Amino acid sequence: TMGVFSNGADTKSITFRRVLAGGMTCRVQFVEDAQTCRIAQTAARGLGLKGCINIQMRKHKGHYCIFEINPRISGTVGFRYLLGFKDVLWWLELLDGKTGKIPDLQVRQSVVGIRTYGEKIFTGQV
């Protein structure tokens, strides 16, 4: 799953590999991949995006296959926020007329998130 935010000039994304339980995300692993960044840029530009979308995809034989684009804030919003990807706040600022540069994501390590009654982040080797 990939969260994408664009203010019309700047686009940022964050990607997780998810494990589902009963249709709900119970575990995420942060994925850093140049290909997903290009997908986010292309989707945002093609849709004229100003706000948030969620892109669902599978990786097959080294290529990502998009199977769903949701024009909403997705269920991984809490995990994203804990990692500094504050797309909900950025969207509210955009609605208030602020269109500054979106901060770069500073995650540079292996990160896993577990959903319990709230979101938890673990860093290091997984």
C-alpha positions in Angstrom: 0.0 0.0 0.0 1.2 3.5 -0.8 0.0 6.8 0.6 0.5 9.7 -1.8 0.1 13.4 -1.1 0.5 16.2 -3.5 -0.1 20.0 -3.1 -0.1 20.3 -6.9 3.6 21.2 -7.2 5.3 18.8 -4.8 4.4 15.1 -4.4 5.5 12.7 -1.6 4.7 9.1 -1.0 5.3 6.3 1.6 5.0 2.6 0.9 4.4 -0.3 3.2 4.2 -4.1 2.6 1.1 -5.1 4.6 -0.1 -8.2 6.4 -3.8 -8.4 6.8 -5.9 -10.2 9.4 -9.7 -10.2 8.8 -9.3 -7.6 6.1 -7.5 -5.2 8.4 -3.8 -4.2 8.3 -2.2 -5.8 11.4 1.5 -5.4 10.4 3.4 -3.1 8.0 7.0 -3.0 6.8 8.4 0.2 5.4 9.5 -0.2 1.8 12.0 2.2 0.2 11.8 1.7 -3.6 12.5 4.2 -6.4 9.9 2.5 -8.6 7.1 3.2 -6.1 8.2 6.9 -6.0 7.9 7.1 -9.8 4.5 5.5 -9.6 3.4 8.1 -7.1 4.7 11.0 -9.2 3.0 9.7 -12.4 -0.3 9.0 -10.6 -0.3 12.5 -8.9 0.5 14.3 -12.2 -2.0 12.2 -14.2 -4.8 12.8 -11.7 -4.0 16.4 -11.1 -3.8 15.5 -7.4 -4.2 18.0 -4.7 -4.6 16.0 -1.5 -4.3 12.4 -0.5 -4.8 9.1 -2.3 -4.0 5.5 -1.4 -2.6 3.2 -4.1 -2.9 -0.6 -3.6 -0.5 -2.7 -5.7 1.2 -6.1 -5.9 4.8 -6.7 -6.9 5.1 -9.5 -9.5 8.3 -10.4 -11.3 10.0 -7.2 -10.2 7.1 -4.9 -11.4 4.3 -3.3 -9.4 0.8 -3.9 -10.7 -1.7 -1.3 -9.4 -5.1 -2.8 -8.7 -6.8 0.0 -6.8 -6.6 3.7 -6.3 -8.6 5.1 -3.4 -9.3 8.9 -3.2 -9.2 9.0 0.6 -7.0 8.8 3.7 -6.3 5.1 4.3 -6.1 2.9 7.4 -2.3 3.1 7.5 -2.5 6.8 8.4 -1.4 6.3 12.0 1.7 4.4 10.9 2.5 7.1 8.3 2.2 9.8 10.9 4.5 8.0 13.3 7.2 8.0 10.6 6.8 11.7 9.8 4.5 11.4 6.7 1.9 13.8 8.0 -0.4 13.8 4.9 -3.6 14.7 6.9 -2.0 17.8 8.3 -0.5 18.7 5.0 -3.9 18.4 3.4 -5.5 20.6 6.0 -2.8 23.2 5.4 -3.4 23.0 1.7 -7.1 23.6 2.3 -6.0 26.7 4.3 -4.1 28.0 1.3 -0.6 27.0 2.4 1.4 25.3 -0.4 4.9 25.1 0.9 7.4 22.4 0.3 6.5 19.0 1.7 9.2 17.7 4.0 11.3 14.7 2.8 10.7 11.4 4.7 13.7 10.7 7.0 13.2 7.0 7.4 16.5 5.3 6.5 16.3 2.0 8.3 14.2 -1.2 8.6 10.9 -0.3 10.2 8.0 -2.6 11.1 4.7 -1.4 12.5 2.2 -3.6 14.5 -1.4 -2.6 15.0 -2.8 -3.5 18.4 -5.2 -1.0 20.0 -2.9 1.6 18.4 0.1 1.8 16.1 3.6 0.8 17.3 6.9 1.3 15.4 10.0 -0.9 15.7 13.3 0.0 14.2 16.4 -2.1 13.4 16.8 -5.5 11.8 13.6 -7.4 11.3 
